[in-house]
Each structure stands twice: as C-alpha cells, then as structure tokens.
Amino acid sequence: MVQPVVSPQKAPDYRFLFFSELLKMPACAGKITDRIGRLSDLAFMLKEPYPEAVGIFMEFGWGKPTQFIPWERVIKIEEDAVFVKPPEPGPTYPPFVDQPGWILVDQHLMGRTILDMDGRRTEVVNDVHLLETKGHLLLVHVDTSFNGIVRRWGLGGLRWIDDHFISWKYVQPLSVEDVVTTDKVSLSVTRRQLRELPSEDLADVLEELSGAEQQALFSALDSEKAAQTLIEAEPRAQRQLIATLRKERARNIFSELSVAQLADIFSVLPHDHKTELIELLPPESGRRLQAILSEREATARALMSPDFIAAQKEATVGSIIHQIRTSNREREAITYIYVVAIDGQTLLGVVDLRELMLARDTATLGDLMHSPVVAAEEDDLRDDITEMFAKYHYRMIPVVNAQDHILGVVRYNEIMKGLVTRIKD
C-alpha cells in the first residue's frame, strides 16, 4: 500500500516581537563573531496603517558617533543577535540623521504617559509590540501591562498578567520634533471607541483623574455608558462626578438606572445633595428610592431587640439551662448567652447555646465564653451590620454603646428580611 505523501507544514511568514527583546541586542555584520555594536533604538516612519521600521539606531557613548543601519541592510533577527549586511562603503555605517516623520521607539515611546484625546492620563507605555512580515517590521501595539516591565528586566519567560495592548491606530501620529519636549503620548480615541471600552475600565481611568480632566472624560460618554460607568466607580469618584452634573444631564443618566442602583449611588452622597437629586426623578421612583434610603439609614439602635439573655461569668451552666427552660422566651432570644461584668451591662464575652448544652453543669460561663465579642456600635447603619453578618456568619450580633454596655441584639433574619424587600423593590 502506497503511503500518502504528507507535505511539511509551511512556517508562517510572520512573527510578533517585543521591542524590549530587541533592545541591547548585538548587531553583527554577517557572522556572530563580527559584532559591530548593540541595538540602542529602532527608527520608524509614520505611515498608514502602521509605522514601518526604517533602520537600527546604535549609540556608543564616550563621544563616539552614532551609527544608523538602514532596514534594507537587515538580514534577519535571531534570538541572540540581529544580523546585518556589512557597511559600504567604509568601515562604519553613517551617523543617525533625523528625518521628518520618523520616531524612535525607546526615546519617544517607552515609559511615556498615554493620554486620551483630551489630554487625560490613562496608562504608561511599558513595551512596544512589533510585527515582522516579509522583510518588513511594523509597529502594531503599545503594551501598558506590567509584563512589559518584566521583559525589560530580562525576565521575558515570566508572564505575570495578561498583556494589555492598545492598537497603534488609536495612537496619534508623532514625529521626533513633536515628542522631544514632552513625556506624553496621545490617543486618538473617539466617542464611539469610548463606548466600546468596558465600564469598569472607564471607571478605573476616572478614579485616576481629577477636576476638569475627570469631568471632560465623563461628559464624552452617552447617558447609558455614563450610568454603567458610574455604577462601577468608587464612592469618592461617584460623588465628584455627580457634583458637577447639570440637572438635565443628571436626569438622563439616572433614567438608565434601576431604583436599587440609584440607592447604592445616592447612599454615598451628602444629605442636601441627595434631596435635590431625588426631585429630578419621576415621583414613583423618588418615593421608592426614599423608602430604601430611609431604611438603610436606620441605625443599630433602631433595629435592635431588647430580648436577649445576659449573665455574669460566674454563673454555672446548670443555672443558665434551668433559667432558659423555665422562661417563656422566644427561641430566637436564646441563640447566644452574653456574658457581662458585675455591673450587669459591660459586655465581656459570648457563649453559643450549643456549647452550653454540651458542657458540664458545674462549668461557668467564664470557662466557656469567647472574647472579645464582635459587636455593632449603636450608630452603625443597616449596611454596616449587613456586612458584619456576611463576614462573620453569626445568627445575631449584640449592639453596644461607647462604654461597651450591651443595649440589645440585631438578628440576622430581621436584617435579611429588609434586604430581600429592597432587592425586590
């Protein structure tokens, strides 16, 4: 049986490189032993759709003249060296001479702050992504991730996070003359492109900005995107953004949000500003929002129940069990036994009822109690208490004043009942 002939797979006629991998690489004229210098920079001609390499820049220092190897003299790029044709005529390549429309990667891009179209800071260029194809080298992306820094340290085999590429088509054309006096690079991001960016990324950018820059970026978003971004922003940024909104703009953004989402945002605003903004909402939405906010602003003192069991640490297990059995308390009131000082008020510890039932009758509460006790302060808000329940998974939490006197308890079921009601609303 004749075996079919399998053609070998053709190697792709392109590959991607990082500038950091080429920087300081030896340049060799023909053979690896004919080293003429190290790659100090790459020069690119600005053109559409991507800048194209025009040559290798070599700088020797110590007063020695630079050399410039035109890209057509480059033979190949290997892992350990760039191989080029020997200089002609003469023993060296000519010195670098700036040309209109050229840009040097290391000098004019690496480490530069990236700004958007209105001059607002976003990221920093940590590396440049290059495409080699059919003898040409194109600049296709800038990389703003930490990986670029790692590669520049010579640790290219490590990859800490995903690369974060920004396409060159979003970077405004620059020339050497444009960038030698600044440390910034601009992005030509349009309003349409802003809408395509994830809301959480836009929120991160907004949190890095302040004042007019922050307002300008937020104003470039349509109402839907602005609403999504506002939800993702940190409370400080939310307050800053809302404080500068015109009434009509605020009304349009709020119309894109549910009442529950509005409650999350309004809860971080000053009281007077909150009251003004609620008036911008339709009456029914305003009423529902006000009800949610009022409930959230309820303090631990308002939410607590006075029905709990407290005893001094000298009390024995047997006496406490007898007290529980002969009382008419609701089951919810005897989840925990709170241990107090001799004054009958200062909270010292807590004993879980399950531990109590398993202990000897002669054991004391002082033997069993856990201390210190997780407690809410009397002025804590509902949301604060909800976070405590989520973190510690207790069935109820005591409420204390500034002197650590126990005032009452807040039960998990009561808090969650209110939370479910708000979610449904």
N, C-alpha and C positions, 0 to 999 in steps of 0.2 A: 504494500500500500504506500503510495507516494504521500509523504508528509507535506502539508501546505507550507509555503514559504511565508514566514512572518516578517514583515518589514519592521526594522527597528523604529522606535518612536522618534520622531523628529524633535530635536531640542527646540524649545521656544526661542523665537528671535527677539526676545525682550527680557529684561530683568529689572527689578527695583533695587535701588541702593539708597543708603542714607549718607548725607554729607559728612556726618561725624565719623563714619567708617573710612572715608577717603582723606580726611584732614590729617596732615603729617605723614601721609603715606609716601614712601620713597618713589621718586621718578627715575626710571632707568632708561638709558639710551640703548636699546637693543637687547642687552643681556642684564641679568640681575646684578652682575658684578660692576656694570657701568653706571653706577649711581651718580646722578648729577645734582640732586637736591631733594627737597621734600615739598609736597603739595601744601602750600600755605593758604590757598584760596582757589575758588573757581569763579570765572567770569562768565556771565550770561548776557545774551542780547534779549532785551524785552521785545516780545512779539506775540502774536495770537496763534493758537490759543494758549501756548505755554512758552515761557522763556527757554531759549536753547543755548547750551554751553558753547562759548567761543574760544575758550582756552584755559590753561592752567597757570596760575599765578604762583611764583616762587620768590620768597623773600628770605634773604640770608643774614640780614643784620650786620653789625660791626662795620657799617659804612659800605658794604658791598652792594653793587647794583642789583636790582631785581631782575628776574628773567620771566619771559612770557612765552609759553608753548601754545601755539595755535591748535585748536581742537583737531584740525585735519592731520596734525602730526602725531596724534594719539593712536597707538596700535591696539592696545587692549588694557583692560583693568582686571588684574588678578587680586587674590586675597591679600597678597603681601607687597604688591607694587603696581605702579602704573608704568606701562611700557610705551615708550615714545620713539619716534624716529630721531636719529642724531641731528643736532643743529646744522644748518647750512645757510649761507656759508659762514665760516668762522667756528671757533671752539665753543661759543656760548650762544644761547638764544637772546634775542633782543630784549631790552628792558620793557616793563609794562608801561603802556601809554593809554590813559583813559580815553574812551570813545563815547560819544553821545549815545544814550540808550543802553549803556552797559550797567550791570550791577554785580558787585562782589558778594558772595553768599556770607562768608564769615564776617566781613567788615560791616555789611549793610543789612543783614537779616538776623543772624544768630544772636540770641539774647535780647532782641528788640521787643518792646512792648507793642502788642497788637491793639489797634483802636478800631472801633466801628466807624461808620460813615460820618458820624457827627463828632468824632474825636473822643469817644468814651472808651475807657480801658476795658479789655476783656481778658487777654491771655498774654503769654510770653513765648516767643519762638525759641524752642529748645533744640530743634533739628529741622532739616530740610529733606524731603522725600524726592528722590530723583528716579526717572525712568530712562533706562538705556535701551535703545532700539535702533537696529540697522545703522550703527555707527554714529547715532545722534544721542545726546544726553539732554533730557528735558527736565525742567523744574515743575513738578506737578502738585506738591502739597507742602505746607509747613506743618510741623508736628509740635503741638503745645503740651504733650504729656511729659510726665517725669521720666519716661523711658529715654527721651532724648538726652537728658542729663546723664543717665546711666551709661548710655553709649559713648558720650563724650569722656567719661571716666575710663573707657576701655573695657567696660563690662557688657558688651553687646549681647552676650549669651543669656543675660538675665532679662526677664521681662516682668516688670512689677505690676503694671496695669495695662489696660488696652491703650493702644496708640490713639491719639486724638488729632486727626488730620483736618486741616482746613484747606480746601481746594484753592489753588492759585487763582482761579477765575474770580474768587472773591477778594483777592488782594489787589489793591490799586497799583498800576504801573509806577515804578520809581526809577530814577536814574541816579548815578553816583552823585551828581550835583544836588539832587533833592535830599539825600539822606546823610551826607557827611556832617550836617549841622544839627541833626536831631537823633533821638534814640527811639523813635516811634515808627511803626509801620501801620498803614491804614487798611481797613477792609471796606470793600465796596458792597456792603450788604444792603439790599433793597428792602422795602416794606414787605414784599412778598416772601423774601427769604427769611425775614424775621418771623413771619407766621409759621414757617416750616420748622423752626428751631423748637425743641421740646420746652414746655413751660417751666420745668424745673431748672433747665439750663439758663433760661432768661432770668429766672428768679435769682439764681446764683450770681449772675452778672450784675443785676440791680443792687444786690446787697454789697457789692464791692464799690459801688459808685455813691456819690453824694451830691446834694444840691442840684444845680441846673443840669448836670450830666444825667443824673438819675431820672429827672423829670422829662428830659428830652427823649430818652430811650423809651420810657413808658408811654409817652404821648404818640410815639410812632406805631404803637400796637392798636389794632382794631379792638372794639369793645369785647368781643369774645375771647381773643387772645389775652387782653389785659386782665379779664376776670380770671382766667385759668392761671395766669402768672401770679396774680395777687394771692390766690389760694396757696401757692407753693412758697411764697416769700415768708421770711422770718417776721415776727411781730414788729420789730423795730422798723424794718423796711415797709411793712404794711402801713404803719402809722405815718411814715414820711410820705408815701405815695398818695394816700387818701387825703392828707392835709392840704395838698396842692391842687386837688381836682376841682374843676368848675362844676357847678351843680348839674348842668345838663350832661356833662361827661360822666359824672358820678352816677347819675340816674341810669344811663345807658349801660354802664358796667355792672351795676347792681342787678339790672334786669336779666343778666346772664347767669345769675347765681341763685341757688335754692335758698330757702329760709334758713336751713341748717348751716349752709356755708356762710351765709351772711352773719349768723350768730357767732361762728368761730372768729370771723374778722372783726366784728363790732365789739367783741368781748375784750379786745386789746386797746380800744380807743378811749380817750378821756370822756368823762360823762357828758359834758356840754356838747362836744363834737358829735358824740353818739346820738344825742337827742335831735340835733339839727339834721343829721343824715337820715334818721328814721322817717322824718317828714317828707323825704324825697320818694319814699316807697308807696305803692298802692296801699290804701287803708287796711285791707285784709292782711297783706304781707307785713305791714308795720305792726299790726296788733299781735300776730303770731310771733314775730321777732321779739317784741317787747315782753311777751309772756315767757319766752325761752330765756331771755337775758335776766329777767327778774328772778327766775328760778335758779339760774346759775350764780346769781349774786347773793343767794341765800347763804348765810354763814353756818358754821358748825353748831353754834349755839341755837340757831333757829331750827336746825334739822335734828338735833339730838333728842333722845328719850331719857327721862329720869329713871327708867325702870332697869336697874342692874343690881347685882349683888356685890357688896364690898365687905371685907372683914380684915382684921389685923393679922399680922403674920404669925402670931402666937396661937391663933385658932387652929383646932385639930380637924383633920379630915372627917372624923366621925361626927363632930358637932355641925360642920357645914352641910354634910349629907342629910343629917336629921333636919336642919333648918330648911333645906330645899324640899324635902319630902312633905313637910308639914305646912309649907306655904302654898298659896294659890297663884303663884307667878306663872306667866306665860312661858312656854318652852324657850322662846327666843331670848328671854331675860337671863337664862342660866347657861348660856354658851361658855362664858368665862366667869371666873371669880377674880375680882380685882382686890389686890392687897394694898391696904392703906396704913399710914402711920398711926400713932396713938391718938393724933388729933382727929382721926376718922375722915380726913379729907385728902392728905398728901398721898399721891399715887406712888407706890414703891415697886409693885410687880404685878404679874398676872399668872393665873393657873388655868389651864384648859380643863374643862369638865371631864374629858376623857381620862386625863392623867389623874384627876381626883378620884374617879371611881375605881382605878386600879391600885391606888395607894393604900397603905395600912391606915386603920382608923386612928392610930396614935400619931401618925405623921402630922406635921404642922404645915400651914400654907407657906411659911418661911422656908421649909425644906424643899418645897416643890416649885416655888414661883420662879418665873423668868423675869430678868431685869437687865437693862432698862426696858420700859414699855413703849411701843410705838403708839403715839397718841396725836390727835389733832388739836391744834390750838383753837380757842373759841371763835376767833375771827377768820379762820380758814374758810375759803369758799367751796362750794359744791365740787367744782372741777378739781380742786386740790385734794379733796377727800376721795374722789373717784380715782385719782392717780395713786393714792395710798392703797386703796383696795386692790387695784390692778398689780401693784408692786409686791404687796405682802400676802395677799390672798387670805386675809382674816375675815371672819364672819361678822365681826363688829369691831369698832375702834372707839376707844374712850376719848372724851373731849376734856381738856384741862385748861385752866387759866394760867396767868403768868407765874403764879406761885405753885404750879403743878398740883393744884387741887382738882380732883375729878368732879366734873359738873354733870356728866351724862354720857351716853353712848350713841353712836350713829351706826345703824345696822346696814349691812351690805344690801339686803333685799330692798330696803327703802330707797337707797341711792340708785340702784339699778332700775327700779321701777320708774323713777323720774327720768333716767337716761333713755330707757326704751320709749317712753312717752315722747321725749324730744325728737328721737330719731324718726318715729312715725310721723310726727308733726312736720 
